[in-house]
């Protein structure tokens, strides 16, 4: 932003200089040739092509300007001589220091630009003190050049985008009494703004933007009474805005956005700054109430930006009543609790007729959509009303032709009815169109295809129906991002004539689209993401799918695909996310040895058979392996240990068998481990305790939602001080990128926890850890070492053949929430130490051979009902109905009856024996006509019955 004085300074010099052919000084011509030599390597002479021995008139050379009277060089524009594309394409890592003695011949040099080279510093001396303009931006300087202290005439100094880290030489700049423009933006400067900045009394433009400055603003700033532009954005400045800034009565631009300023905004400050044209206070931590009427006297105001960074700021534009004296070009008031509690749209906008950028998003505004904004402001280029509660209909006047709007976002509102059929003819210059998450009905207007420059189209989360218009996929030739998810669209996936050759992201999920994958999709060969999940797509995966060499995410779950996965699938070398689950795929899982970028693989609920493919061991970046509900067979391969990044392993409901290999214990990052509903046998590996299972909970980007930035330029709604609508790089913009990141499919898994399936997505995956070995044929004792898993949340060992007792070490499961040991052969008592588990909410030991008193009445144990313990006849105490006292006295409950009770048992035995014998005898008589072999079987059965009673009661 600190640029308004550049053109003024150059204009002053142009009045005394000419650009025609002059007979330059021989001394300077020789000096220029020496300069050429200094820049020669590694360009090898390709730069300064017009600088040659044969060409005597150096004033006609490129990058050179001479004074018409003195015939001396007064301007050298040596910008980007060492072009980065040439340097890096050639493989050079080339930096250099410039010898200032090369500039000695140019005694009248006033303007020098060395921007965008690879300068690391300077050697020698520069005796000339007539320099007025010096541009050293976009280099590799690590400190402010010391030769600047002698430049008494210097007015413009640009050191933007270097590697300056401190201002140790800043005092040298205090001698520059004539300095009017100082740009130190986008370096690595830390600490405070120097207090002696106030000694540069001639300053008109000052920028420290894009550094890491801290603390509050120094009072020295308030001494710069000639200051017209102050840019301190993109730092970490704190404290309140000092009232003494009201001394800067010449101030036209005040840029304080993206800092940590707090407190109330001093409204009296702005009443005194009558010259203000540009105010940006966005993305700070201001609080309190601000009345917009305080700016009514700033008649020159054109840009006002106040996007709140913490939702604690309240802005009232309605009270007290006021009449604006300004005509704004940019208005940004997002996330600032606008006009609460009524949430009304600011009425002063009705009197604004030259708006170019409007952002009123995230404000809880109510009322009908303000269609009058388009009629009142024919120069409107960017409008965002995202995330409000606006209702009514989105109307465009059919006669409002060829509006120059490039950005329109009205998403996350309650706007109803159909989209305007002529939207493409009224807004033909749109680059971004986001109307998602509303209540739109009807079909997608074919006129959308008239918007040739459209790069992003998001109509997701509405009630749109019909087919995808042929005109859309033919006319929007520059479309990069298309999202039509969560609608009621039907018909083919894409028309055959699709011409979306630049398409990167295609979301068509959650519709009623049918048919097979259309071959027209091949025209979008640069696809990074394809999500067609939750539709009715059928057929087989075509072999040409492997041609999408740039594909990162393939999401086609919950369709009707069938058949084998083609071998060409292995050509997707850059694939990271694959979800083919809930289809009818069969055959073996493809054995691809080159999918080294694969991180998430979801194949559950298909008919895949055979073993896990060995080549999967080469996918060492794999984080999630989900092959549940298939027909896989064989054992867990020992190469599983090579998947060192694996955090989620889901093998549930297959035909896997064998023992659980100890190699599983090498998966040091595993957090969720599900082997349930298989045929695993043998003991539980005691080494499982070596796996941290969440104790090393590193919050990295493993489960973060993937974000893609679109690789082209967008008008992001920033209005320059010079009055031109700037085009800035989308990924660098600090304004709208928060709302317009290109979101990839987030990672999500299902896992049985607390006796129910839970879905975990995104950041929640960092906090879930569990082991499920249930419904297998595991045997032996439960390893005591499992009690050392202090961070595990879920442990399910139910429905196995485990014996022995419950380890007392389970008291070490301090984070356990669900512990299921039911349907085993466990014996002994329930360890009372388990009552110390304060996080335990589900505890199941039903249907075992446990005995003794239930530990009850402490901690979480009081929340468990009898279903937790049923099926253990020798357990007693609450919450069961069996009293432990009665249990000790009851013959029917005792394993070792007292002597006086034995006689009654014998009578019971004799009575039971006689009844059984009589029943057997009658049975024999009744079936005498059976064949001999049947009689023999019946006799054997009677004898077995007698043996059972004898063993039980004698």
Long-range contacts (C-beta under 8 A, 24 or more apart in sequence): 1-207, 1-209, 1-229, 1-231, 1-253, 1-255, 1-278, 1-720, 1-721, 2-181, 2-182, 2-183, 2-185, 2-205, 2-206, 2-207, 2-229, 2-231, 3-205, 3-721, 3-722, 4-205, 4-228, 4-229, 4-721, 4-722, 5-155, 5-156, 5-180, 5-181, 5-204, 5-205, 6-133, 6-156, 6-181, 9-111, 9-132, 9-133, 9-155, 9-156, 10-111, 10-133, 13-65, 13-74, 13-75, 13-110, 13-111, 13-132, 13-133, 16-67, 16-68, 16-69, 16-74, 17-65, 17-66, 17-67, 17-68, 17-74, 17-75, 18-66, 18-67, 18-68, 19-65, 20-59, 20-68, 21-57, 21-59, 21-60, 22-57, 22-59, 22-60, 22-66, 22-68, 22-71, 23-56, 23-57, 23-59, 23-71, 24-57, 24-58, 24-59, 24-66, 24-71, 24-72, 24-73, 25-71, 25-72, 25-73, 25-105, 27-105, 28-58, 28-72, 28-73, 28-105, 28-106, 29-56, 29-58, 30-105, 31-102, 31-103, 31-104, 31-105, 31-106, 32-58, 32-61, 32-64, 32-73, 34-102, 35-78, 35-102, 38-96, 38-98, 38-99, 38-102, 39-78, 39-81, 39-82, 39-117, 41-94, 42-87, 42-90, 42-92, 42-94, 43-81, 43-82, 43-83, 43-86, 46-86, 47-81, 47-82, 48-81, 65-111, 67-108, 70-108, 72-106, 72-107, 72-108, 73-106, 73-108, 73-109, 74-108, 74-109, 74-110, 74-111, 75-109, 75-110, 75-111, 75-112, 75-133, 76-106, 76-109, 76-111, 76-112, 76-113, 77-111, 77-113, 78-112, 78-113, 78-114, 78-117, 79-113, 79-114, 79-115, 79-116, 79-117, 79-135, 80-115, 80-116, 80-117, 81-117, 82-117, 82-118, 84-116, 87-118, 94-118, 95-119, 95-120, 95-140, 96-120, 97-121, 97-122, 97-123, 98-122, 98-123, 99-123, 99-124, 100-124, 100-125, 100-126, 100-147, 101-125, 101-126, 103-128, 104-128, 110-153, 114-139, 115-139, 115-158, 121-145, 122-147, 126-150, 129-153, 132-156, 134-158, 136-162, 137-161, 137-162, 137-183, 138-162, 143-168, 143-169, 144-169, 144-170, 144-172, 144-173, 145-169, 146-172, 148-172, 148-173, 148-176, 149-173, 149-175, 149-176, 150-175, 151-176, 152-176, 152-177, 152-178, 153-178, 154-178, 154-179, 155-179, 155-180, 155-181, 155-202, 156-180, 156-181, 157-181, 157-182, 157-183, 158-183, 159-183, 159-184, 159-187, 160-184, 160-185, 160-186, 160-187, 160-207, 161-185, 161-186, 161-187, 162-187, 163-187, 163-188, 164-188, 164-189, 165-189, 165-190, 166-190, 166-191, 167-191, 167-194, 170-194, 170-196, 171-196, 173-200, 174-199, 174-200, 176-200, 177-201, 177-202, 178-202, 179-203, 180-204, 180-205, 181-205, 181-206, 182-206, 182-207, 183-207, 184-208, 184-211, 185-209, 185-210, 185-211, 185-231, 186-210, 186-211, 186-234, 187-211, 188-212, 189-213, 190-214, 191-215, 192-218, 193-217, 193-218, 193-220, 193-221, 193-232, 194-218, 194-220, 195-219, 195-220, 196-220, 197-221, 197-224, 198-222, 198-223, 198-224, 199-223, 200-224, 201-225, 201-226, 202-226, 203-227, 204-228, 204-229, 204-250, 205-229, 206-230, 206-231, 207-231, 207-232, 208-232, 208-235, 209-233, 209-234, 209-235, 209-255, 210-234, 210-235, 211-235, 212-236, 213-237, 214-238, 215-239, 216-240, 216-242, 217-241, 217-242, 217-245, 219-244, 221-245, 221-248, 222-247, 222-248, 223-247, 224-248, 225-249, 225-250, 226-250, 227-251, 228-252, 228-253, 228-275, 229-253, 229-255, 229-721, 230-254, 230-255, 231-255, 232-256, 232-259, 233-257, 233-258, 233-259, 233-280, 233-734, 234-258, 234-259, 234-734, 235-259, 236-260, 237-261, 238-262, 239-263, 240-264, 240-266, 241-265, 241-266, 241-269, 243-268, 243-269, 245-269, 245-273, 246-272, 246-273, 248-273, 249-273, 249-274, 249-275, 250-275, 251-275, 251-276, 252-276, 252-277, 252-278, 252-300, 252-721, 253-277, 253-278, 253-721, 254-278, 254-279, 254-280, 255-280, 256-280, 256-281, 256-284, 257-281, 257-282, 257-283, 257-284, 257-305, 257-307, 257-734, 258-282, 258-283, 258-284, 258-734, 259-283, 259-284, 260-284, 260-285, 261-285, 261-286, 262-286, 262-287, 263-287, 263-288, 264-288, 264-290, 265-290, 265-313, 267-291, 267-294, 270-294, 270-295, 270-298, 271-297, 273-298, 274-298, 274-299, 274-300, 275-300, 276-300, 276-301, 277-301, 277-302, 277-303, 277-721, 278-302, 278-303, 278-721, 279-303, 279-304, 279-305, 279-306, 280-304, 280-305, 280-306, 281-305, 281-306, 282-306, 282-307, 282-308, 282-309, 282-332, 282-735, 283-307, 283-308, 283-309, 283-734, 284-308, 284-309, 285-309, 285-310, 285-312, 286-310, 286-312, 286-313, 287-312, 287-313, 288-313, 288-314, 289-314, 289-315, 289-316, 290-314, 290-315, 290-316, 291-316, 291-319, 291-320, 292-316, 292-317, 292-322, 292-346, 292-348, 293-317, 293-319, 293-320, 293-321, 293-322, 295-324, 295-326, 296-322, 296-323, 296-324, 296-325, 297-325, 298-325, 298-326, 299-325, 299-326, 300-326, 301-326, 301-328, 302-326, 302-327, 302-328, 302-329, 302-330, 302-719, 302-723, 303-328, 303-329, 303-330, 303-719, 303-721, 304-328, 304-330, 304-331, 304-332, 304-333, 305-330, 305-332, 306-332, 306-333, 306-336, 307-332, 307-333, 307-334, 307-335, 307-336, 307-359, 307-735, 308-334, 308-335, 308-336, 308-337, 309-335, 311-335, 311-336, 311-337, 313-337, 314-340, 315-339, 317-346, 317-347, 317-348, 318-344, 318-346, 318-347, 322-348, 323-351, 324-348, 324-351, 324-352, 327-352, 327-353, 327-354, 328-352, 328-354, 328-355, 329-354, 329-355, 329-356, 329-357, 329-719, 329-723, 330-355, 330-356, 330-357, 330-358, 330-717, 330-719, 331-355, 331-357, 331-358, 331-359, 331-360, 332-357, 332-358, 332-359, 332-717, 332-735, 333-359, 333-360, 333-363, 334-359, 334-360, 334-361, 334-362, 334-363, 334-384, 335-361, 335-362, 335-363, 336-363, 337-363, 337-364, 338-363, 338-364, 338-365, 339-363, 339-365, 340-364, 342-366, 343-367, 343-388, 343-389, 345-370, 349-373, 350-376, 352-376, 352-377, 353-377, 354-379, 355-379, 355-380, 356-380, 356-381, 356-382, 356-719, 356-725, 357-381, 357-382, 357-383, 357-717, 357-718, 357-719, 357-725, 358-382, 358-383, 358-384, 359-383, 359-384, 359-717, 359-735, 359-736, 360-384, 360-385, 360-388, 361-385, 361-386, 361-387, 361-388, 361-409, 361-739, 362-386, 362-387, 362-388, 363-387, 363-388, 364-388, 364-389, 365-389, 365-390, 366-390, 366-391, 367-391, 367-392, 368-392, 368-393, 369-393, 369-394, 369-395, 369-410, 369-413, 369-415, 371-395, 371-396, 371-397, 374-400, 374-403, 374-405, 375-400, 378-403, 379-404, 380-404, 380-405, 381-405, 381-406, 381-407, 381-715, 381-717, 381-725, 382-406, 382-407, 382-408, 382-715, 382-716, 382-717, 383-407, 383-408, 383-409, 383-410, 384-408, 384-409, 384-410, 384-717, 384-736, 384-739, 385-409, 385-410, 385-413, 386-410, 386-411, 386-412, 386-413, 386-434, 386-739, 387-411, 387-412, 387-413, 388-412, 388-413, 389-413, 389-414, 390-414, 390-415, 391-415, 391-416, 392-416, 393-417, 394-419, 394-420, 394-435, 394-440, 395-420, 396-420, 396-422, 396-423, 396-426, 396-427, 397-426, 398-422, 398-426, 400-426, 401-425, 401-426, 402-426, 402-428, 402-429, 403-427, 403-429, 404-429, 405-429, 405-430, 406-430, 406-431, 406-432, 406-453, 406-715, 407-431, 407-432, 407-714, 407-715, 407-716, 407-717, 407-736, 408-432, 408-433, 408-434, 408-435, 409-433, 409-434, 409-739, 409-740, 410-434, 410-435, 410-438, 411-435, 411-436, 411-437, 411-438, 411-458, 412-436, 412-437, 412-438, 413-437, 413-438, 414-438, 414-439, 415-439, 415-440, 416-440, 416-441, 417-441, 417-442, 418-442, 418-443, 419-444, 419-445, 419-459, 420-445, 421-445, 421-447, 422-447, 423-447, 423-448, 424-448, 424-449, 424-450, 424-451, 425-450, 427-451, 428-452, 429-453, 430-454, 431-455, 431-456, 431-714, 431-715, 432-456, 432-714, 432-740, 433-457, 433-458, 434-458, 434-740, 435-459, 435-462, 436-460, 436-461, 436-462, 436-483, 437-461, 437-462, 438-462, 439-463, 440-464, 441-465, 442-466, 443-467, 443-469, 444-468, 444-469, 444-472, 444-484, 444-489, 445-469, 446-470, 446-471, 446-472, 447-471, 448-472, 448-475, 448-476, 449-473, 449-474, 449-475, 449-476, 450-475, 451-475, 451-476, 452-476, 452-477, 452-478, 453-478, 454-478, 454-479, 455-479, 455-480, 455-481, 455-710, 455-712, 455-714, 456-480, 456-481, 456-710, 456-740, 457-481, 457-482, 457-483, 458-483, 459-483, 459-484, 459-487, 460-484, 460-485, 460-486, 460-487, 460-507, 461-485, 461-486, 461-487, 462-486, 462-487, 463-487, 463-488, 464-488, 464-489, 465-489, 465-490, 466-490, 466-491, 467-491, 467-492, 467-495, 468-492, 468-494, 468-495, 468-508, 470-495, 470-497, 473-497, 473-498, 473-499, 473-500, 473-520, 474-498, 474-499, 476-500, 477-501, 477-502, 478-502, 479-503, 480-504, 480-505, 480-710, 480-712, 481-505, 481-710, 481-742, 482-506, 482-507, 483-507, 484-508, 484-511, 485-509, 485-510, 485-511, 485-531, 486-510, 486-511, 487-511, 488-512, 489-513, 490-514, 491-515, 492-518, 493-517, 493-518, 493-521, 493-532, 493-535, 493-537, 494-518, 494-520, 494-521, 495-520, 496-520, 498-523, 498-524, 499-523, 500-524, 501-525, 501-526, 502-526, 503-527, 504-528, 504-529, 504-708, 504-710, 504-742, 505-529, 505-708, 505-742, 506-530, 506-531, 506-532, 507-531, 508-532, 508-535, 509-533, 509-534, 509-535, 509-555, 510-534, 510-535, 511-535, 512-536, 513-537, 514-538, 515-539, 516-540, 516-542, 517-541, 517-542, 517-545, 519-544, 522-547, 525-549, 525-550, 526-550, 527-551, 528-552, 528-553, 528-708, 529-553, 529-555, 529-708, 529-744, 529-745, 530-554, 530-555, 530-556, 531-555, 531-556, 531-745, 532-556, 532-559, 533-557, 533-558, 533-559, 533-579, 534-558, 534-559, 535-559, 536-560, 537-561, 538-562, 539-563, 540-564, 540-566, 541-565, 541-566, 541-569, 542-566, 543-567, 543-568, 544-568, 545-569, 545-572, 546-570, 546-571, 546-572, 547-571, 548-572, 549-573, 549-574, 550-574, 551-575, 552-576, 552-577, 552-597, 552-706, 552-744, 553-577, 553-578, 553-706, 553-744, 553-745, 554-578, 554-579, 554-580, 555-579, 555-745, 556-580, 556-583, 557-581, 557-582, 557-583, 557-602, 558-582, 558-583, 559-583, 560-584, 561-585, 562-586, 563-587, 564-588, 565-589, 565-590, 570-594, 570-595, 573-597, 576-600, 576-706, 577-706, 577-744, 577-745, 577-747, 578-602, 578-603, 579-745, 580-606, 581-605, 581-606, 581-626, 582-606, 588-613, 589-613, 589-616, 589-627, 589-632, 591-615, 591-616, 592-616, 592-619, 593-618, 594-618, 595-619, 596-620, 596-621, 597-621, 598-622, 599-623, 599-624, 599-645, 599-702, 600-624, 600-747, 601-625, 601-626, 601-627, 602-626, 603-627, 603-630, 604-628, 604-629, 604-630, 604-650, 605-629, 605-630, 606-630, 607-631, 608-632, 609-633, 610-634, 611-635, 611-637, 612-636, 612-637, 614-639, 616-643, 617-642, 617-643, 618-642, 619-643, 620-644, 620-645, 621-645, 622-646, 623-647, 623-648, 623-702, 623-703, 623-747, 624-648, 624-650, 624-747, 624-749, 625-649, 625-650, 626-650, 626-749, 627-651, 627-654, 628-652, 628-653, 628-654, 628-674, 629-653, 629-654, 630-654, 631-655, 632-656, 633-657, 634-658, 635-659, 635-661, 636-660, 636-661, 636-663, 636-664, 636-675, 638-663, 639-663, 640-664, 640-667, 641-666, 641-667, 643-667, 644-668, 644-669, 645-669, 645-702, 646-670, 647-671, 647-672, 647-702, 647-703, 647-765, 648-672, 648-749, 648-765, 649-673, 649-674, 650-674, 650-749, 650-751, 651-675, 651-678, 652-676, 652-677, 652-678, 652-772, 653-677, 653-678, 654-678, 655-679, 656-680, 657-681, 658-682, 659-683, 660-684, 660-685, 660-773, 660-778, 661-685, 662-687, 664-688, 665-690, 665-691, 667-691, 668-692, 668-696, 669-696, 671-765, 671-768, 671-769, 671-770, 672-749, 672-751, 672-768, 672-769, 672-770, 673-770, 673-771, 673-772, 674-751, 674-752, 674-770, 674-771, 674-772, 675-772, 675-773, 675-776, 676-752, 676-772, 676-773, 676-774, 676-775, 676-776, 676-796, 677-774, 677-775, 677-776, 678-775, 678-776, 679-776, 679-777, 680-773, 680-776, 680-777, 680-778, 681-776, 681-777, 681-778, 681-779, 682-778, 682-779, 682-780, 683-778, 683-779, 683-780, 683-781, 683-783, 684-773, 684-778, 684-780, 684-782, 684-783, 684-786, 684-797, 684-802, 685-783, 686-783, 686-784, 686-785, 686-786, 687-785, 688-771, 688-783, 688-785, 688-786, 688-789, 689-783, 689-785, 689-786, 689-787, 689-788, 689-789, 691-789, 692-791, 693-769, 693-770, 693-771, 693-789, 693-791, 693-792, 694-767, 694-768, 694-769, 694-791, 694-792, 694-793, 694-815, 695-790, 695-791, 697-766, 697-767, 697-791, 699-763, 699-766, 703-747, 703-762, 703-763, 703-765, 703-766, 704-762, 704-763, 705-743, 705-744, 705-746, 705-747, 705-762, 706-743, 706-744, 706-745, 706-746, 707-741, 707-742, 707-743, 707-744, 708-741, 708-742, 708-744, 709-741, 709-742, 710-742, 751-794, 752-794, 752-796, 753-793, 753-794, 753-817, 753-818, 754-794, 754-817, 754-818, 754-841, 754-842, 755-818, 755-820, 755-842, 755-844, 768-793, 768-794, 769-793, 769-794, 769-815, 770-794, 770-795, 770-796, 770-818, 771-795, 771-796, 772-796, 773-797, 773-800, 774-798, 774-799, 774-800, 774-820, 775-799, 775-800, 776-800, 777-801, 778-802, 779-803, 780-804, 781-805, 782-806, 782-807, 782-821, 782-826, 783-807, 784-809, 785-809, 786-810, 787-811, 787-812, 787-813, 788-812, 789-813, 790-814, 790-815, 791-815, 792-816, 793-817, 793-818, 793-839, 794-818, 795-819, 795-820, 796-820, 797-821, 797-824, 798-822, 798-823, 798-824, 798-844, 799-823, 799-824, 800-824, 801-825, 802-826, 803-827, 804-828, 805-829, 806-830, 806-831, 806-834, 806-845, 806-850, 807-831, 808-833, 810-834, 810-837, 811-836, 811-837, 813-837, 814-839, 815-839, 816-840, 817-841, 817-842, 818-842, 819-843, 819-844, 820-844, 821-845, 821-848, 822-846, 822-847, 822-848, 822-871, 823-847, 823-848, 824-848, 825-849, 826-850, 827-851, 828-852, 829-853, 830-854, 830-855, 830-875, 831-855, 834-861, 835-859, 835-860, 835-861, 843-868, 844-868, 845-869, 845-872, 846-870, 846-871, 846-872, 847-871, 847-872, 848-872, 849-874, 850-874, 850-875, 851-875, 852-876, 853-877, 853-884, 854-878, 854-879, 854-880, 905-953, 906-953, 906-954, 908-953, 909-949, 909-952, 909-953, 909-954, 912-949, 912-953, 913-946, 913-949, 916-945, 916-946, 916-949, 917-942, 917-946, 920-945
